[in-house]
Amino acid sequence: MDRMTSRLTGRWDTLWEGQTKEALEALLRDTLPTRRWFGGKARRIKSVTVSDAVPIRTAKTHAVVLLSHVVYEEGESEQYQIPLAAAFGEAAVRIESESSAAVIGRLFANPDDDLGNGVLYDALWNPDVTRTLLEAIGQGQRFAGTAGEMIATSTHAYAELDAIGALPAPRVITAEQSNTSVRCGERAILKLYRRFEDGINPDLEIGRHLTERRFPHVPPLLGAIEYFRGTGEPATLAVLQGFVPNRGDAWGYTLDSLRAYFAQERPTPTVSDDTAEPEDLLSALLDGSVPQQAEARLGPYLDSAQLLGQRTAELHTAMASSPHPDFAPEPVSAAYLWERCESIVRSASQVFDLLRQRQADLPDQVRREADDVLNRNVRLSRRLEIWRGLQPAAFRIRCHGDFHLGQVLHTGRDFVIIDFEGEPDRPLSERRAKHVPLLDVAGMLRSFHYAVSAVLFEQRARTNGLAERSADDWYRWVCTTFLRAYRETARTTACRVESTAQTEELLRLYLVEKALYELKYELNNRPDWVRIPLRGLRQLLT
């Protein structure tokens, strides 16, 4: 990949000062869209300004954390952090050959300099820099910048980690996208938030809350790095969490279980009537029962669904176990329900417009399902009137906010819940808001639907067809088991879910909101998966 170049004038670590600052900002403007963690790839960048530069000095390397303000041609601006280091001579050659993904730009030295040509690269790929940040968290160090300072802090859990001995060599995890994580063997993970906002990140806030209460089913928070400008709220730049040994996430575990389930089912072709009115499953899921043959057909996964429902309720109970205003439960108000309904109105308008624009590109069968969903606008309006008038006996608490099977680690015998940032496209204020815990319940129910649909599509591609009835059975039994375990565990807490018409409609509200979000995502990213949220909406808007 060709990269822009920046000419070195004096020391490399003054590039963000004086005359070379403009050249560095031009380099970032052209390079940022090539980074996998950059969230503005679909937008045109107007300018990039380095608002602060915080030096990080190690025994072997000088690095800097650049805090940059990205302005787009349209829409809100964003802030990104870019840890930067430079390498020259043989070290530069080694970086380009061994860690080419880390290279941000090339440097050309002045003729009278003895450094030679070099490269600018992502400093997280330098173990010395990462280790310095890890040690800073344990020691509570501060790093002064040109406009503010980075302050590292630790929790009681860090002391427990430190007692074990030195951390293993840090290594960048290449699988992540919106953030960058560095793993220290089987001990800890440093997660750096590339895009940040002023104010505390929910991942830090909730992680600290749950760690103080020693909740065992989340990674312990060991510490954090925050940025202070002197005025306003500090911004969360990074968190350090304990590493949880695991066998992968619950999404992969669920897909494997589904493949085993379908392998024992008879691949009887069925003809789906796309014009038929879909069954409304909500009442059945809340009050239904699981037949005895379900355990034999689903194997141990039914126990897993029960355990996951239990752990979800325990999480919500721990979230609501504080008198602090940021966590204390609050009754659901008419204003809250009205705001949620208005959000759905705005979302539906945008998503349905997008669906109409993309409808001609969809396969014939999916196009018919899209027509059906678009024709359910009147039904959505009727539901909105019902939702605005709800008076549920429920409380709002801090929730996960983006709860699905990919946010849960499977340890082999248990589940550990991770990533409390909330939906990344939403503003920080929305991600810190309180909701009825049914928001997370709805997220998991939609995730179960995604999992069974994904494997059903996969199986169809290899066989002459597979009975959709088997998929419907799996979804019904798993969701019913999950809901029953959740309700049983939360029955005496502020997270309880009563089996009432009010509760059913509140859950439907969150499910519709989630399905609309999914439909927009799939239309923009995975058109082949559009039929999954379409079918969800058809079933919900009966």
C-alpha positions as CSV (number, residue, x, y, z in Angstrom):
1,M,0.0,0.0,0.0
2,D,1.4,3.4,-0.9
3,R,1.6,5.8,2.0
4,M,2.1,9.5,2.2
5,T,5.5,10.8,3.3
6,S,6.5,13.5,5.8
7,R,10.0,15.1,5.8
8,L,11.8,15.1,9.1
9,T,13.1,18.5,10.1
10,G,15.2,18.0,13.2
11,R,14.0,15.5,15.8
12,W,11.1,13.3,14.8
13,D,9.3,13.9,18.0
14,T,8.7,17.6,17.2
15,L,6.8,16.8,14.0
16,W,3.5,18.0,15.6
17,E,5.1,21.4,16.3
18,G,5.9,24.4,14.2
19,Q,6.1,24.1,10.4
20,T,6.0,20.3,10.3
21,K,2.6,20.1,12.1
22,E,0.7,20.8,8.9
23,A,2.5,18.0,7.0
24,L,1.9,15.5,9.8
25,E,-1.8,16.4,9.9
26,A,-2.0,15.9,6.1
27,L,-0.3,12.5,6.6
28,L,-2.9,11.5,9.2
29,R,-5.8,12.8,7.0
30,D,-4.7,10.4,4.2
31,T,-3.6,7.5,6.4
32,L,-6.5,7.3,8.9
33,P,-9.0,5.8,6.4
34,T,-6.6,2.9,5.9
35,R,-6.7,1.9,9.6
36,R,-9.1,-0.9,10.4
37,W,-10.1,0.8,13.6
38,F,-11.1,4.1,11.9
39,G,-14.8,4.5,12.1
40,G,-15.2,7.2,9.4
41,K,-14.2,5.3,6.3
42,A,-17.6,6.0,4.6
43,R,-17.2,9.8,5.2
44,R,-15.1,12.4,3.6
45,I,-12.5,13.9,5.9
46,K,-12.3,17.7,5.7
47,S,-9.4,18.1,8.1
48,V,-7.4,16.4,10.9
49,T,-5.9,18.6,13.7
50,V,-3.5,17.4,16.4
51,S,-5.0,18.9,19.5
52,D,-2.5,17.5,21.9
53,A,0.7,15.4,21.9
54,V,1.6,13.4,25.1
55,P,5.2,12.1,25.2
56,I,5.8,8.5,26.4
57,R,9.4,7.9,27.2
58,T,11.0,4.5,27.8
59,A,14.5,3.3,28.3
60,K,14.8,2.4,24.6
61,T,12.1,4.3,22.7
62,H,10.5,7.8,22.6
63,A,6.9,7.7,21.7
64,V,4.0,10.1,21.7
65,V,0.2,9.8,22.0
66,L,-1.4,12.1,19.5
67,L,-4.9,13.2,20.3
68,S,-6.5,14.3,17.0
69,H,-9.7,16.1,16.0
70,V,-11.2,14.8,12.8
71,V,-13.7,17.0,11.0
72,Y,-15.8,15.6,8.1
73,E,-17.5,17.3,5.2
74,E,-20.8,16.3,6.7
75,G,-21.9,15.3,10.2
76,E,-20.4,15.4,13.7
77,S,-16.6,15.5,14.2
78,E,-14.7,12.8,16.1
79,Q,-11.7,12.5,18.3
80,Y,-9.1,9.7,17.8
81,Q,-5.9,8.8,19.7
82,I,-2.9,7.6,17.8
83,P,0.1,6.3,19.7
84,L,3.1,7.1,17.5
85,A,6.8,6.1,17.4
86,A,9.6,6.2,14.9
87,A,12.2,3.7,13.8
88,F,15.3,4.3,11.6
89,G,17.8,2.3,9.8
90,E,17.7,-1.5,10.4
91,A,14.9,-1.0,13.0
92,A,12.8,0.6,10.3
93,V,13.4,-2.2,7.9
94,R,12.4,-4.7,10.6
95,I,9.2,-2.9,11.4
96,E,8.2,-2.8,7.7
97,S,8.9,-6.4,7.1
98,E,7.6,-7.9,10.4
99,S,4.8,-5.4,11.3
100,S,3.8,-3.7,8.1
101,A,0.2,-3.2,9.4
102,A,1.7,-0.9,12.1
103,V,3.4,1.5,9.6
104,I,1.7,4.9,9.3
105,G,4.1,6.8,7.1
106,R,7.8,7.2,6.0
107,L,10.3,9.8,7.2
108,F,13.0,11.4,5.2
109,A,15.9,12.9,7.1
110,N,17.7,16.1,6.3
111,P,21.0,15.6,4.5
112,D,22.9,16.8,7.6
113,D,21.1,14.4,10.0
114,D,22.7,11.1,11.0
115,L,19.5,9.3,11.8
116,G,18.8,8.2,8.2
117,N,15.4,7.5,6.7
118,G,12.8,5.9,8.8
119,V,9.2,5.1,9.4
120,L,6.4,6.4,11.7
121,Y,4.5,3.5,13.2
122,D,1.8,2.6,15.7
123,A,3.6,2.6,19.1
124,L,1.4,-0.1,20.5
125,W,3.4,-2.6,18.4
126,N,6.5,-1.6,20.4
127,P,6.6,-3.8,23.6
128,D,8.6,-1.2,25.4
129,V,5.9,1.4,25.0
130,T,3.1,-0.9,26.0
131,R,5.0,-2.2,29.0
132,T,5.6,1.4,30.1
133,L,1.9,2.1,30.0
134,L,1.2,-1.1,32.0
135,E,3.7,-0.1,34.6
136,A,2.3,3.5,34.7
137,I,-1.2,2.1,35.6
138,G,0.3,0.2,38.5
139,Q,2.3,3.2,39.7
140,G,-0.3,5.9,39.1
141,Q,1.9,7.9,36.8
142,R,1.1,11.1,34.9
143,F,2.2,12.1,31.4
144,A,2.1,15.8,30.6
145,G,1.0,16.9,27.1
146,T,0.9,20.3,25.4
147,A,-2.8,20.9,26.4
148,G,-3.6,18.4,29.1
149,E,-2.3,15.3,30.7
150,M,-2.8,11.5,30.8
151,I,-3.3,10.1,34.2
152,A,-3.0,6.3,34.9
153,T,-4.8,4.7,37.9
154,S,-5.3,1.2,39.2
155,T,-7.8,-0.8,41.2
156,H,-7.4,-3.3,44.1
157,A,-7.4,-6.0,41.4
158,Y,-4.1,-4.7,40.0
159,A,-2.4,-5.3,43.3
160,E,-3.5,-8.9,43.2
161,L,-2.1,-9.2,39.7
162,D,1.1,-7.5,40.6
163,A,1.7,-10.0,43.4
164,I,2.0,-12.8,40.9
165,G,5.1,-11.3,39.2
166,A,6.1,-9.6,36.1
167,L,3.7,-9.5,33.2
168,P,4.6,-11.5,30.0
169,A,5.7,-9.7,26.9
170,P,2.7,-7.7,25.4
171,R,1.4,-8.6,22.0
172,V,-1.2,-6.7,19.8
173,I,-4.4,-8.7,19.1
174,T,-5.0,-8.2,15.4
175,A,-8.7,-9.4,15.3
176,E,-10.3,-6.3,16.8
177,Q,-11.6,-3.4,14.7
178,S,-12.9,-0.3,16.6
179,N,-10.4,-0.7,19.4
180,T,-6.9,-2.0,19.7
181,S,-6.1,-4.6,22.4
182,V,-2.7,-5.8,23.6
183,R,-2.6,-9.1,25.4
184,C,-0.1,-9.9,28.1
185,G,0.0,-13.7,28.0
186,E,-2.7,-15.3,30.3
187,R,-2.6,-12.4,32.7
188,A,-4.1,-9.1,31.3
189,I,-5.4,-7.2,28.3
190,L,-4.9,-3.5,27.6
191,K,-7.7,-2.1,25.6
192,L,-7.1,1.2,23.9
193,Y,-10.1,3.1,22.6
194,R,-9.2,4.6,19.3
195,R,-12.2,6.9,19.1
196,F,-13.0,8.6,22.3
197,E,-15.3,11.3,23.8
198,D,-15.1,13.6,26.7
199,G,-16.6,11.7,29.6
200,I,-16.2,8.3,31.2
201,N,-16.5,5.3,28.9
202,P,-19.2,2.9,30.2
203,D,-16.6,0.1,29.9
204,L,-14.5,1.8,32.6
205,E,-17.5,3.0,34.6
206,I,-19.3,-0.4,34.7
207,G,-16.1,-2.4,35.0
208,R,-15.0,-0.4,38.0
209,H,-18.5,-0.8,39.6
210,L,-18.6,-4.6,39.1
211,T,-14.9,-5.0,40.2
212,E,-15.6,-3.2,43.4
213,R,-18.4,-5.6,44.1
214,R,-16.2,-8.5,43.0
215,F,-18.8,-9.8,40.5
216,P,-17.1,-13.0,39.2
217,H,-18.6,-13.2,35.7
218,V,-16.8,-10.2,34.1
219,P,-13.1,-9.6,33.6
220,P,-11.8,-7.7,36.6
221,L,-10.8,-4.1,35.9
222,L,-7.2,-3.6,36.8
223,G,-6.8,0.1,35.9
224,A,-7.3,2.8,33.3
225,I,-5.7,5.7,31.5
226,E,-7.7,8.9,31.3
227,Y,-7.0,12.3,29.6
228,F,-7.7,15.5,31.5
229,R,-7.8,18.9,29.8
230,G,-8.2,20.8,33.1
231,T,-11.8,21.7,32.3
232,G,-14.8,19.4,31.7
233,E,-14.9,15.6,32.2
234,P,-11.9,13.4,31.7
235,A,-11.9,11.2,28.6
236,T,-11.2,7.4,28.8
237,L,-8.3,6.4,26.6
238,A,-7.6,2.9,27.8
239,V,-8.6,0.2,30.3
240,L,-6.5,-2.7,31.7
241,Q,-8.5,-5.9,32.4
242,G,-7.7,-9.3,33.7
243,F,-7.4,-12.0,31.1
244,V,-10.1,-14.7,31.2
245,P,-9.1,-18.1,29.8
246,N,-11.8,-19.2,27.4
247,R,-12.7,-21.3,24.4
248,G,-14.0,-18.5,22.3
249,D,-17.1,-16.5,22.4
250,A,-20.7,-17.8,22.9
251,W,-21.5,-17.0,19.2
252,G,-19.0,-19.6,18.0
253,Y,-20.1,-22.0,20.6
254,T,-23.7,-21.6,19.6
255,L,-23.0,-22.0,15.9
256,D,-21.1,-25.3,16.7
257,S,-24.0,-26.5,18.8
258,L,-26.5,-25.6,16.0
259,R,-24.5,-27.5,13.4
260,A,-24.6,-30.6,15.6
261,Y,-28.3,-30.1,16.2
262,F,-29.1,-29.8,12.5
263,A,-26.8,-32.8,11.7
264,Q,-29.2,-35.0,13.6
265,E,-32.3,-33.5,12.0
266,R,-33.8,-35.0,8.9
267,P,-33.1,-32.7,6.0
268,T,-36.7,-32.6,4.8
269,P,-37.2,-29.8,2.2
270,T,-39.9,-27.4,3.0
271,V,-41.6,-24.7,1.0
272,S,-41.8,-21.4,2.8
273,D,-44.9,-19.3,2.2
274,D,-43.5,-15.7,2.3
275,T,-47.0,-14.2,2.1
276,A,-48.3,-16.1,5.1
277,E,-48.8,-14.2,8.3
278,P,-45.9,-15.1,10.7
279,E,-46.7,-16.4,14.2
280,D,-46.3,-14.0,17.1
281,L,-44.0,-15.8,19.4
282,L,-43.6,-13.3,22.3
283,S,-46.5,-14.6,24.4
284,A,-45.3,-18.2,23.9
285,L,-41.8,-17.3,24.8
286,L,-42.8,-15.6,28.0
287,D,-45.3,-18.2,29.2
288,G,-44.4,-21.3,27.2
289,S,-42.9,-24.6,28.2
290,V,-40.1,-26.7,26.9
291,P,-41.1,-30.2,25.9
292,Q,-39.1,-33.2,27.2
293,Q,-37.8,-34.1,23.7
294,A,-36.1,-30.7,23.5
295,E,-33.3,-31.7,25.9
296,A,-32.6,-34.8,23.9
297,R,-32.5,-32.9,20.6
298,L,-30.5,-29.8,21.8
299,G,-28.1,-31.7,24.0
300,P,-26.2,-29.6,26.5
301,Y,-27.0,-26.3,24.8
302,L,-30.3,-26.1,26.6
303,D,-28.4,-26.1,29.9
304,S,-26.1,-23.4,28.5
305,A,-29.1,-21.2,27.6
306,Q,-30.4,-21.6,31.2
307,L,-27.0,-20.7,32.6
308,L,-26.7,-17.7,30.3
309,G,-30.1,-16.5,31.4
310,Q,-29.1,-16.9,35.1
311,R,-25.8,-15.0,34.5
312,T,-27.6,-12.2,32.7
313,A,-30.0,-11.7,35.6
314,E,-27.1,-11.8,38.1
315,L,-25.3,-9.2,36.1
316,H,-28.3,-6.9,36.2
317,T,-28.7,-7.4,39.9
318,A,-25.1,-6.4,40.5
319,M,-25.5,-3.4,38.2
320,A,-28.5,-2.2,40.3
321,S,-26.8,-2.8,43.7
322,S,-25.6,0.7,44.4
323,P,-27.2,3.8,45.8
324,H,-25.0,5.9,43.6
325,P,-27.1,8.1,41.3
326,D,-25.3,6.7,38.2
327,F,-26.4,3.1,39.1
328,A,-29.4,3.3,41.4
329,P,-32.7,1.9,39.8
330,E,-35.3,4.4,38.7
331,P,-39.0,3.8,37.9
332,V,-39.9,3.8,34.2
333,S,-41.5,7.2,33.4
334,A,-43.8,8.3,30.7
335,A,-41.1,10.6,29.4
336,Y,-38.7,7.7,29.0
337,L,-41.2,5.7,27.0
338,W,-42.1,8.7,24.8
339,E,-38.4,9.2,24.0
340,R,-37.9,5.6,23.1
341,C,-41.0,5.7,20.8
342,E,-39.7,8.9,19.1
343,S,-36.3,7.2,18.6
344,I,-38.1,4.3,16.9
345,V,-40.1,6.7,14.7
346,R,-36.9,8.3,13.5
347,S,-35.1,5.0,13.0
348,A,-37.9,3.4,11.1
349,S,-38.2,6.4,8.8
350,Q,-34.5,6.3,7.9
351,V,-34.2,2.5,7.7
352,F,-37.4,2.1,5.5
353,D,-36.2,4.8,3.2
354,L,-32.9,2.9,2.9
355,L,-34.7,-0.3,2.3
356,R,-36.7,1.2,-0.5
357,Q,-33.5,2.5,-2.1
358,R,-31.8,-0.9,-1.9
359,Q,-34.9,-3.1,-2.6
360,A,-34.2,-3.6,-6.3
361,D,-30.8,-5.2,-5.5
362,L,-32.3,-7.8,-3.2
363,P,-33.1,-11.4,-4.3
364,D,-36.8,-11.9,-5.4
365,Q,-37.8,-13.8,-2.2
366,V,-36.1,-11.2,0.1
367,R,-37.7,-8.4,-2.0
368,R,-41.1,-9.8,-1.2
369,E,-40.3,-10.0,2.5
370,A,-39.1,-6.3,2.3
371,D,-42.4,-5.4,0.7
372,D,-44.3,-7.0,3.5
373,V,-42.3,-5.2,6.2
374,L,-42.7,-1.8,4.4
375,N,-46.5,-2.5,4.3
376,R,-46.5,-2.9,8.1
377,N,-46.0,0.8,8.8
378,V,-49.6,1.1,9.9
379,R,-49.1,-1.8,12.4
380,L,-45.9,-0.1,13.7
381,S,-47.9,3.1,14.2
382,R,-50.5,1.2,16.2
383,R,-47.8,-0.4,18.3
384,L,-46.3,3.0,19.0
385,E,-49.6,4.2,20.4
386,I,-49.7,1.2,22.7
387,W,-46.1,1.7,23.8
388,R,-46.6,5.4,24.5
389,G,-49.4,4.5,26.9
390,L,-47.6,1.7,28.8
391,Q,-47.4,1.8,32.6
392,P,-45.2,-1.1,33.4
393,A,-44.2,-1.9,37.0
394,A,-40.5,-1.9,36.0
395,F,-37.3,-0.1,36.8
396,R,-34.5,1.4,34.7
397,I,-31.0,0.4,35.5
398,R,-27.6,0.5,33.9
399,C,-27.5,-2.2,31.3
400,H,-24.9,-3.8,29.0
401,G,-26.4,-1.9,26.1
402,D,-25.0,-4.1,23.2
403,F,-25.7,-7.5,24.6
404,H,-25.4,-10.5,22.2
405,L,-23.6,-13.8,22.0
406,G,-20.4,-12.2,20.7
407,Q,-20.2,-10.2,24.0
408,V,-20.0,-13.4,26.1
409,L,-17.0,-15.7,26.5
410,H,-17.5,-19.4,26.9
411,T,-15.0,-20.9,29.4
412,G,-16.2,-24.5,28.8
413,R,-18.2,-24.6,32.0
414,D,-19.5,-21.1,32.4
415,F,-19.9,-17.7,30.7
416,V,-18.1,-14.4,31.2
417,I,-19.6,-11.1,30.0
418,I,-17.4,-8.6,28.3
419,D,-17.4,-5.2,26.4
420,F,-19.6,-2.7,28.2
421,E,-19.1,0.2,25.8
422,G,-22.6,0.0,24.4
423,E,-23.5,0.4,20.7
424,P,-20.5,2.2,19.3
425,D,-22.5,4.4,16.9
426,R,-24.5,6.0,19.7
427,P,-23.2,9.1,21.6
428,L,-21.6,8.6,25.0
429,S,-24.6,10.1,26.8
430,E,-26.9,7.5,25.3
431,R,-24.6,4.7,26.1
432,R,-24.6,5.7,29.7
433,A,-28.4,6.0,30.0
434,K,-30.5,3.7,32.1
435,H,-32.9,1.3,30.5
436,V,-35.3,-1.5,31.6
437,P,-33.1,-4.6,31.6
438,L,-35.3,-6.1,29.0
439,L,-33.1,-4.1,26.6
440,D,-30.3,-6.7,27.1
441,V,-32.8,-9.6,27.1
442,A,-34.1,-8.4,23.7
443,G,-30.5,-8.2,22.5
444,M,-29.8,-11.8,23.4
445,L,-33.1,-13.0,21.9
446,R,-32.2,-11.3,18.6
447,S,-28.8,-12.9,18.8
448,F,-30.3,-16.4,19.2
449,H,-32.4,-15.6,16.0
450,Y,-29.3,-14.5,14.2
451,A,-27.4,-17.7,15.1
452,V,-30.1,-20.1,14.1
453,S,-30.7,-18.2,10.8
454,A,-27.0,-18.1,10.0
455,V,-26.7,-21.9,10.3
456,L,-30.0,-22.5,8.5
457,F,-28.7,-20.5,5.5
458,E,-25.4,-22.3,5.7
459,Q,-27.1,-25.7,5.7
460,R,-29.3,-24.8,2.8
461,A,-26.3,-24.0,0.7
462,R,-25.1,-27.6,1.1
463,T,-28.3,-29.6,1.0
464,N,-31.6,-29.7,-0.9
465,G,-33.3,-28.0,2.0
466,L,-33.7,-28.2,5.8
467,A,-37.0,-28.1,7.6
468,E,-37.5,-24.6,9.0
469,R,-39.7,-26.2,11.7
470,S,-36.5,-27.5,13.3
471,A,-35.0,-24.0,13.3
472,D,-38.2,-22.6,14.8
473,D,-38.2,-25.3,17.5
474,W,-34.6,-24.6,18.4
475,Y,-35.3,-20.8,18.7
476,R,-38.5,-21.3,20.7
477,W,-37.0,-23.7,23.2
478,V,-33.7,-21.8,23.7
479,C,-35.4,-18.4,24.1
480,T,-38.0,-19.9,26.5
481,T,-35.3,-21.5,28.6
482,F,-33.2,-18.3,28.7
483,L,-36.2,-16.2,29.7
484,R,-37.4,-18.6,32.4
485,A,-33.9,-18.8,34.0
486,Y,-33.6,-15.0,33.8
487,R,-37.0,-14.4,35.4
488,E,-36.4,-17.0,38.1
489,T,-33.1,-15.5,39.1
490,A,-34.3,-11.9,39.0
491,R,-37.7,-12.5,40.6
492,T,-37.0,-10.6,43.9
493,T,-34.9,-7.8,42.4
494,A,-35.3,-4.6,40.6
495,C,-34.6,-6.6,37.4
496,R,-37.7,-8.8,37.7
497,V,-39.7,-9.5,34.6
498,E,-43.4,-10.1,35.4
499,S,-45.5,-12.1,32.9
500,T,-47.9,-9.3,32.0
501,A,-49.2,-7.7,28.8
502,Q,-47.2,-4.6,29.8
503,T,-44.0,-6.6,30.0
504,E,-44.7,-8.3,26.7
505,E,-45.2,-5.0,24.9
506,L,-42.1,-3.4,26.5
507,L,-40.0,-6.4,25.3
508,R,-41.6,-6.1,21.9
509,L,-40.6,-2.4,21.8
510,Y,-36.9,-3.2,22.5
511,L,-37.0,-6.1,20.0
512,V,-38.3,-3.8,17.2
513,E,-35.8,-1.2,18.0
514,K,-33.0,-3.8,17.8
515,A,-34.3,-5.3,14.6
516,L,-34.4,-1.8,12.9
517,Y,-30.8,-1.2,14.0
518,E,-29.8,-4.6,12.5
519,L,-31.7,-4.0,9.2
520,K,-29.8,-0.7,8.7
521,Y,-26.5,-2.4,9.4
522,E,-27.1,-5.3,7.1
523,L,-28.3,-3.1,4.2
524,N,-25.0,-1.2,4.5
525,N,-22.7,-4.1,5.2
526,R,-24.1,-7.6,4.5
527,P,-27.0,-7.6,2.0
528,D,-27.1,-11.4,2.1
529,W,-28.2,-11.2,5.8
530,V,-31.0,-8.6,5.3
531,R,-33.6,-11.3,5.5
532,I,-32.8,-12.0,9.2
533,P,-33.9,-8.7,10.6
534,L,-36.7,-8.6,8.0
535,R,-38.1,-11.8,9.3
536,G,-37.7,-10.5,12.8
537,L,-39.7,-7.4,12.0
538,R,-42.4,-9.4,10.3
539,Q,-42.8,-11.6,13.3
540,L,-42.9,-8.6,15.8
541,L,-45.3,-6.4,13.8
542,T,-48.2,-8.7,13.8
